[in-house]
Amino acid sequence: MARTDFSQTDCDVLIVGAGPAGLTLAIDMARRGVSALLIEKRATPALASKGKGIQPRSLEVFHNLGVIDNVMAEGRPYPRLRFHEAGSVPSDFDMMAIKEPTRAVPYPNTIMLPQWALENILRARLAALGGRVQFGTSLVWLEPRADHVRVTVEEADGTRIVTAKYVVGADGGHSTVRQLSGIALIGDSPNLDGMIVADVMVDGLDRDFWHFWKSQAGRAVGLCPLTATEHFQLTASISPEEQPDLTLHALNALLEEAEVDPAVHFQHVDWVSVFRPNIRMAETFRKDRVFIVGDAAHVHPSAGAQGMNTSVQDAFNLGWKLAAVLGGAEAALLDTFEEERFPVAADVLERSGKLYRDGVARGSTSMRRGDDEQQLLLNYRGTSLCAGEGSDTLQPGDRMPDGMVTDGSGMERRLFDVMSGPHATLLCAGVPSVTAGNGTRIVLSDADEFGVTGYISIRPDMYVGSISPHS
Ligand SMILES: Cc1cc2nc3c(=O)[nH]c(=O)nc-3n(C[C@H](O)[C@H](O)[C@H](O)COP(=O)(O)OP(=O)(O)OC[C@H]3O[C@@H](n4cnc5c(N)ncnc54)[C@H](O)[C@@H]3O)c2cc1C
C-alpha cells in the first residue's frame, strides 16, 4: 500500500514538468542560485523526437544558457525536401534558404535536433549547475495561500507536501497545474487531418533528403532523417475520424499504399504517437503565485516548428523576473510575463494554425519557411518595461543583436559572450563609460556598431530595456 508521508519540502520555485520549458527554467534558476525543485511525472527521460526544429532565437537563448556548443555539435541544418511521385522524377527543394552567419546574427538557420537529444543536453547542463530532475514525481493537487502555494506530489512510494513561493506549470498541453488553477484553455480543435508521428528504423532509404510521398487516396507520408541518431521521423496524415493501427505491420502498409519503392521498409518502431491538431491558448498565463509556460499555456499544431521554441522562450522570459522578485524587486515585474508573452503566443498560434491548414490544403509548396518562423523579429516594443527612444535600427523592446564591444579590461569581445549568464548588461554606444550596480556588465562600442548613440540597457533575456542619452 502506498505510504502517505507528509514530510514537507520548501523551495522558492516549484517547476512542474521537465520538457524543454521546465528544463530551461530550472537551468536559469540554478545559475541564479534560486532554490528550485524540478519534478517530472515520467519515471525516465522521454525518448521521442517530437519538436525537432530549433529556431535561431532559441539558439541565441542556448548561447546564453551555455549549451550552444553541444546543440551545434549534435544538430544539423535541415536536409532538402524530396517529393516522390509514381512514374516521375522526384522534385527537390530547400525548406528554407540557408543563410550565412553575420556579425549581428550568428545563428541564422533553423537546426534539426530530436527533442530527446536537446533535453539530454539541457539535463546535463542542469546537472553541471548542481540541479537535477526529480523523476517519478507528479503534481496532483495545489492550494494557493497568501504567501506560498501548497502542493501535493505523488511518488512511487506515497505522497508528499511541497510548499513553494511560486509554482510554474511547464507540464504540457494537458497541464494539471492549469486545470487545478481553473485557467480555461480557449480555442478549437479543427476538424482537419491529424498525423501519425513515429521514430522508426528504415531499410533501403538514403538519409540525404526529407522524403515525401502521397498515396492515391491523398495520404501524405514523410520520412525525415533525424540527426544524432539512425532513426527517421515518420509522419503520415490521417483523416479526423480515422483510428489508425500503429503496429509495425500497419505502418509498413502505409508505405505500400503510398507506392514507396518496395525496397524501403520499417525495421522497427521506437516511438509512435497520434497527433490531432489543436489551436488553443490559456485565458491567462498566471493566477496569483502560479504561472504556466510552454504547451501548458498554448497548444499549437506542429507546422512551422514553433511549439518547443515558444516554450523555451516563455521560460527564459520568466526566469530572470522570478529571480529578481525573489531577490526583492517590485512584484509588479511578474505582471510583465503575461504582458509580453501573451501576444507572442497568440501570434504564433495564428501562424502555426495557418501553416497547418495550408499544409493540409496545398501539400508541398506550403512546406517553405521564412523569417517569420525564425523568431528573430519577435520584440516587446511598446510594453511597460521599455523606456527611451532608439533609432530605425534598434528600439527598446527589440532583440539585442550580436556585435563587437570592448569590455572593462579593454578587450574586444562578442556581445553575445558578454551577455551570457544571469546578469544584465549596459552598453555605452558612442558615449562615455559609467559604473553600475547589481552585477550589471558594462561594455562600450562606437555609435555605428548598433546604429544607436546612447546608453543601451540590455535585459538578462537579451532584449533591449531602455535606450537613453544619459545613464
Ligand atoms: C510531431 C510533433 C512535432 C513537433 N515539432 C516541433 C518542432 O519542430 N519545433 C517545435 O518548436 N515544436 C515542435 N513540436 C511541439 C513540441 O514538442 C512541444 O511544443 C514541446 O514539447 C513543449 O514543451 P513543454 O516543455 O512546454 O512541454 P512538454 O514537452 O510536453 O513537457 C511537459 C512535461 O511535463 C510532464 N508532466 C505532465 N504533467 C505532470 C505533472 N502533473 N507532474 C509532473 N510532471 C508532469 C510531462 O511528462 C512532460 O515531460 C512538435 C510536437 C509534435 C507532437
The ligand as an SDF file (V2000), in Angstrom:
LIG
                    3D

 53 58  0  0  0  0  0  0  0  0999 V2000
    5.0880   15.5230  -34.0310 C   0  0  0  0  0  0  0  0  0  0  0  0
    5.4820   16.7660  -33.3560 C   0  0  0  0  0  0  0  0  0  0  0  0
    6.4190   17.5690  -33.9690 C   0  0  0  0  0  0  0  0  0  0  0  0
    6.7850   18.7540  -33.3690 C   0  0  0  0  0  0  0  0  0  0  0  0
    7.7150   19.5360  -33.9930 N   0  0  0  0  0  0  0  0  0  0  0  0
    8.1290   20.6780  -33.3970 C   0  0  0  0  0  0  0  0  0  0  0  0
    9.2100   21.4390  -33.9220 C   0  0  0  0  0  0  0  0  0  0  0  0
    9.8080   21.0760  -34.9400 O   0  0  0  0  0  0  0  0  0  0  0  0
    9.5930   22.5620  -33.2530 N   0  0  0  0  0  0  0  0  0  0  0  0
    8.9350   22.9730  -32.1340 C   0  0  0  0  0  0  0  0  0  0  0  0
    9.2680   24.0670  -31.6300 O   0  0  0  0  0  0  0  0  0  0  0  0
    7.9590   22.2460  -31.5690 N   0  0  0  0  0  0  0  0  0  0  0  0
    7.5430   21.1050  -32.1580 C   0  0  0  0  0  0  0  0  0  0  0  0
    6.5960   20.3280  -31.5630 N   0  0  0  0  0  0  0  0  0  0  0  0
    5.9800   20.7700  -30.3030 C   0  0  0  0  0  0  0  0  0  0  0  0
    6.8570   20.4730  -29.0820 C   0  0  0  0  0  0  0  0  0  0  0  0
    7.1140   19.0980  -28.9840 O   0  0  0  0  0  0  0  0  0  0  0  0
    6.1730   20.9950  -27.8290 C   0  0  0  0  0  0  0  0  0  0  0  0
    5.7280   22.3150  -28.0590 O   0  0  0  0  0  0  0  0  0  0  0  0
    7.1220   20.9850  -26.6170 C   0  0  0  0  0  0  0  0  0  0  0  0
    7.3850   19.6750  -26.1850 O   0  0  0  0  0  0  0  0  0  0  0  0
    6.5410   21.7740  -25.4510 C   0  0  0  0  0  0  0  0  0  0  0  0
    7.4700   21.7820  -24.4060 O   0  0  0  0  0  0  0  0  0  0  0  0
    6.9870   21.9350  -22.9160 P   0  0  0  0  0  0  0  0  0  0  0  0
    8.2230   21.8570  -22.0760 O   0  0  0  0  0  0  0  0  0  0  0  0
    6.1000   23.1060  -22.7720 O   0  0  0  0  0  0  0  0  0  0  0  0
    6.0400   20.6750  -22.6430 O   0  0  0  0  0  0  0  0  0  0  0  0
    6.3160   19.1070  -22.7880 P   0  0  0  0  0  0  0  0  0  0  0  0
    7.4710   18.8370  -23.6700 O   0  0  0  0  0  0  0  0  0  0  0  0
    5.0120   18.5000  -23.1060 O   0  0  0  0  0  0  0  0  0  0  0  0
    6.7660   18.6780  -21.3310 O   0  0  0  0  0  0  0  0  0  0  0  0
    5.8530   18.6020  -20.2690 C   0  0  0  0  0  0  0  0  0  0  0  0
    6.4040   17.6330  -19.2210 C   0  0  0  0  0  0  0  0  0  0  0  0
    5.5870   17.7170  -18.0560 O   0  0  0  0  0  0  0  0  0  0  0  0
    5.4250   16.4050  -17.5370 C   0  0  0  0  0  0  0  0  0  0  0  0
    4.1990   16.4240  -16.7150 N   0  0  0  0  0  0  0  0  0  0  0  0
    2.9260   16.4790  -17.1550 C   0  0  0  0  0  0  0  0  0  0  0  0
    2.0760   16.5170  -16.1050 N   0  0  0  0  0  0  0  0  0  0  0  0
    2.8430   16.4990  -14.9780 C   0  0  0  0  0  0  0  0  0  0  0  0
    2.5460   16.5230  -13.5850 C   0  0  0  0  0  0  0  0  0  0  0  0
    1.2700   16.5740  -13.1310 N   0  0  0  0  0  0  0  0  0  0  0  0
    3.5720   16.4570  -12.6960 N   0  0  0  0  0  0  0  0  0  0  0  0
    4.8670   16.3980  -13.1490 C   0  0  0  0  0  0  0  0  0  0  0  0
    5.1950   16.3730  -14.4590 N   0  0  0  0  0  0  0  0  0  0  0  0
    4.2050   16.4310  -15.3680 C   0  0  0  0  0  0  0  0  0  0  0  0
    5.3140   15.5410  -18.7880 C   0  0  0  0  0  0  0  0  0  0  0  0
    5.6100   14.1810  -18.5010 O   0  0  0  0  0  0  0  0  0  0  0  0
    6.3460   16.1850  -19.7030 C   0  0  0  0  0  0  0  0  0  0  0  0
    7.6250   15.6030  -19.5630 O   0  0  0  0  0  0  0  0  0  0  0  0
    6.2060   19.1320  -32.1260 C   0  0  0  0  0  0  0  0  0  0  0  0
    5.2770   18.3050  -31.4970 C   0  0  0  0  0  0  0  0  0  0  0  0
    4.9160   17.1250  -32.1000 C   0  0  0  0  0  0  0  0  0  0  0  0
    3.9310   16.2240  -31.4060 C   0  0  0  0  0  0  0  0  0  0  0  0
  1  2  1  0
  2  3  1  0
  2 52  2  0
  3  4  2  0
  4  5  1  0
  4 50  1  0
  5  6  2  0
  6  7  1  0
  6 13  1  0
  7  8  2  0
  7  9  1  0
  9 10  1  0
 10 11  2  0
 10 12  1  0
 12 13  2  0
 13 14  1  0
 14 15  1  0
 14 50  1  0
 15 16  1  0
 16 17  1  0
 16 18  1  0
 18 19  1  0
 18 20  1  0
 20 21  1  0
 20 22  1  0
 22 23  1  0
 23 24  1  0
 24 25  2  0
 24 26  1  0
 24 27  1  0
 27 28  1  0
 28 29  2  0
 28 30  1  0
 28 31  1  0
 31 32  1  0
 32 33  1  0
 33 34  1  0
 33 48  1  0
 34 35  1  0
 35 36  1  0
 35 46  1  0
 36 37  1  0
 36 45  1  0
 37 38  2  0
 38 39  1  0
 39 40  1  0
 39 45  2  0
 40 41  1  0
 40 42  2  0
 42 43  1  0
 43 44  2  0
 44 45  1  0
 46 47  1  0
 46 48  1  0
 48 49  1  0
 50 51  2  0
 51 52  1  0
 52 53  1  0
M  END
$$$$
